[in-house]
Amino acid sequence: MSLTLITGPMGSQKSTYLICALDKASALTGARIMFLRHCDDPKTANQGRSISTNGKITFEFPQSVTMCFSRSVSAALTQSQTNPTHLFIDEIHFFDEEPTVHAILFAFKMGVAVFASGLKYDCYGAFFQTTLSVDSLASVRIATTGQCCISGCTSPSQHSALRDTKLTLAPTGKEVGGLEKYAPMCVEHFYGHLKENGIAAWPKPPPRVM
């Protein structure tokens, strides 16, 4: 089967794209859909069967969709009674790299169509390894961008910068939080922000994968 991977910075509507794809799949005859999100993602808390993207759009999942909150893609697949035809993974960068790659390959063998969204870069400009490895499995890649938050800048955002530079990544190495904690910035302003605040960045700007 196939993997559609949606990547972009904070606030670039990644989850919205994912949900739109889920909404279309749910209209297919015989579709059995699973929506998966990591337990550490704060957006999982008290959501029930609805999800808010950037606090703006609320989507109510149909009862036919199996909601799953787990730390493992493999566990979600093997423990489910759904035998899904479609698997939607939100914020895939939260999941551990190697087991996630193996789980997606396992899903392919089961004939499952996989859709995933997540961040490509962390707040220092380095790749999230899980997203990078999963990208090698993708047959369709969708890169989303937002608007740089710097006043007067018309460039698209490609990075997510810490608003409070005294903070660091969570102990897990994952970026926990949303637009209240991270600011979308273009490449120029992102690396300028790191330099101005004395933050050690990735040794060089990572290559852009189109």
C-alpha positions as CSV (number, residue, x, y, z in Angstrom):
1,M,0.0,0.0,0.0
2,S,1.0,3.6,0.3
3,L,2.1,6.3,2.7
4,T,1.1,9.9,2.4
5,L,3.3,12.1,4.6
6,I,2.3,15.7,5.5
7,T,5.0,17.9,7.0
8,G,5.4,21.5,8.0
9,P,6.0,23.9,10.9
10,M,3.7,24.7,13.7
11,G,0.5,26.4,12.6
12,S,0.7,25.2,8.9
13,Q,-2.5,23.2,9.0
14,K,-0.8,19.7,8.9
15,S,-3.6,18.2,11.1
16,T,-6.2,19.9,9.0
17,Y,-4.9,18.3,5.8
18,L,-4.8,14.9,7.6
19,I,-8.4,15.3,8.8
20,C,-9.6,16.3,5.3
21,A,-8.0,13.1,4.0
22,L,-9.7,11.1,6.8
23,D,-13.0,12.7,6.0
24,K,-12.8,11.6,2.3
25,A,-11.7,8.1,3.3
26,S,-14.6,7.7,5.7
27,A,-17.0,8.1,2.7
28,L,-15.5,5.1,1.0
29,T,-17.6,1.9,1.1
30,G,-16.1,-0.7,3.4
31,A,-13.5,1.7,4.8
32,R,-12.3,0.9,8.4
33,I,-10.5,3.9,9.7
34,M,-8.1,4.3,12.7
35,F,-6.9,7.6,13.9
36,L,-3.8,7.5,16.1
37,R,-2.1,10.1,18.3
38,H,0.7,9.7,20.8
39,C,-0.2,9.7,24.5
40,D,2.4,12.5,25.2
41,D,0.7,14.9,22.7
42,P,-1.1,17.4,24.9
43,K,-3.9,17.7,22.3
44,T,-5.0,14.2,23.3
45,A,-6.2,15.3,26.7
46,N,-9.9,15.6,27.2
47,Q,-10.6,15.6,23.5
48,G,-13.2,12.9,23.4
49,R,-14.1,12.3,19.8
50,S,-13.3,15.8,18.7
51,I,-10.1,17.5,17.7
52,S,-9.2,21.2,17.5
53,T,-6.5,22.2,15.0
54,N,-4.6,25.3,16.1
55,G,-7.6,26.1,18.3
56,K,-9.6,27.2,15.3
57,I,-11.2,24.3,13.6
58,T,-13.0,21.6,15.5
59,F,-13.7,18.2,13.8
60,E,-16.0,15.7,15.3
61,F,-14.9,12.1,14.4
62,P,-17.7,9.8,13.1
63,Q,-18.5,6.9,15.3
64,S,-17.2,4.6,12.6
65,V,-13.6,5.9,13.2
66,T,-11.5,4.1,15.8
67,M,-9.8,6.6,18.0
68,C,-6.5,5.3,19.5
69,F,-4.0,7.0,21.8
70,S,-0.8,5.0,22.2
71,R,3.0,5.3,22.5
72,S,3.4,2.7,19.8
73,V,2.1,2.5,16.2
74,S,2.7,-1.3,16.2
75,A,0.8,-1.8,19.5
76,A,-2.1,0.3,18.1
77,L,-2.3,-1.9,15.0
78,T,-1.9,-5.3,16.7
79,Q,-4.2,-4.6,19.6
80,S,-7.0,-3.1,17.5
81,Q,-10.1,-5.2,16.7
82,T,-10.7,-2.9,13.7
83,N,-8.4,-4.4,11.1
84,P,-8.2,-1.0,9.5
85,T,-8.0,-0.3,5.8
86,H,-6.8,3.3,6.5
87,L,-4.5,4.4,9.3
88,F,-4.1,8.2,10.1
89,I,-1.2,9.1,12.4
90,D,-1.1,12.7,13.8
91,E,2.2,14.2,15.0
92,I,4.2,11.2,13.9
93,H,7.4,12.9,15.2
94,F,6.3,12.0,18.7
95,F,6.8,8.3,18.0
96,D,10.1,6.4,18.3
97,E,11.9,6.1,15.0
98,E,12.8,2.4,14.4
99,P,9.6,0.8,15.7
100,T,7.5,3.3,13.8
101,V,9.2,2.5,10.5
102,H,8.7,-1.3,11.1
103,A,5.1,-0.7,12.0
104,I,4.4,1.2,8.8
105,L,6.0,-1.6,6.8
106,F,3.8,-4.1,8.7
107,A,0.8,-1.9,7.8
108,F,1.8,-2.1,4.1
109,K,1.8,-5.9,4.3
110,M,-1.7,-5.8,5.8
111,G,-2.9,-3.7,2.9
112,V,-3.4,-0.6,5.0
113,A,-3.2,2.9,3.4
114,V,-1.2,5.1,5.8
115,F,-1.5,8.8,6.2
116,A,0.7,10.7,8.6
117,S,1.4,14.3,9.6
118,G,4.2,15.8,11.7
119,L,7.0,18.3,12.2
120,K,10.1,17.9,10.0
121,Y,12.5,20.1,12.1
122,D,12.8,20.7,15.8
123,C,13.2,24.2,17.4
124,Y,17.0,24.1,16.7
125,G,16.6,23.4,13.0
126,A,17.6,19.7,13.2
127,F,15.6,16.9,11.6
128,F,13.2,14.8,13.7
129,Q,14.7,11.4,13.0
130,T,11.3,9.7,13.0
131,T,9.9,12.0,10.3
132,L,13.1,11.8,8.3
133,S,13.0,8.0,8.3
134,V,9.3,7.7,7.6
135,D,9.8,10.1,4.7
136,S,11.8,7.4,2.9
137,L,8.7,5.2,2.9
138,A,6.3,7.9,1.5
139,S,4.9,7.7,-2.0
140,V,3.1,11.1,-1.6
141,R,4.7,14.0,0.2
142,I,2.8,17.2,1.1
143,A,4.8,20.1,2.5
144,T,2.7,22.7,4.3
145,T,3.8,26.3,5.2
146,G,2.3,29.1,7.2
147,Q,3.1,32.7,7.4
148,C,6.2,34.0,9.2
149,C,5.2,35.6,12.4
150,I,7.7,38.5,12.1
151,S,5.8,41.7,11.3
152,G,6.2,42.8,7.7
153,C,7.7,39.5,6.6
154,T,5.9,37.9,3.6
155,S,8.0,34.8,3.5
156,P,6.4,31.4,4.3
157,S,7.2,29.8,7.6
158,Q,9.3,26.6,7.5
159,H,10.5,26.4,11.2
160,S,9.0,26.6,14.7
161,A,11.0,28.8,17.1
162,L,10.7,28.8,20.9
163,R,8.9,32.0,22.0
164,D,10.5,31.8,25.4
165,T,14.2,31.2,24.7
166,K,14.8,30.2,28.3
167,L,12.9,27.0,27.6
168,T,14.3,23.9,26.1
169,L,12.8,20.8,24.5
170,A,11.0,18.4,26.7
171,P,13.1,15.7,28.4
172,T,11.8,13.2,25.7
173,G,13.3,15.4,23.0
174,K,9.9,16.1,21.6
175,E,8.3,19.5,21.1
176,V,5.3,19.5,23.5
177,G,3.0,22.4,23.0
178,G,1.5,24.5,20.2
179,L,1.4,28.0,18.9
180,E,1.3,29.3,22.5
181,K,4.9,28.1,22.9
182,Y,6.3,28.1,19.4
183,A,6.4,30.8,16.7
184,P,6.3,30.0,13.0
185,M,9.2,31.7,11.2
186,C,10.8,31.8,7.8
187,V,14.4,30.4,7.4
188,E,16.0,33.8,7.6
189,H,14.2,35.0,10.8
190,F,14.5,31.5,12.4
191,Y,18.3,31.4,12.2
192,G,18.5,35.1,13.1
193,H,16.3,34.4,16.2
194,L,18.7,31.6,17.3
195,K,21.8,33.7,16.8
196,E,20.3,36.7,18.6
197,N,19.4,34.6,21.6
198,G,22.7,32.7,21.7
199,I,21.0,29.4,21.0
200,A,23.2,26.7,19.6
201,A,21.6,25.7,16.3
202,W,22.0,22.8,14.0
203,P,25.6,23.1,12.7
204,K,24.3,24.3,9.3
205,P,20.8,24.9,7.9
206,P,19.5,21.5,7.0
207,P,18.9,20.8,3.3
208,R,15.4,21.5,2.0
209,V,13.7,18.4,0.8
210,M,11.1,19.3,-1.8
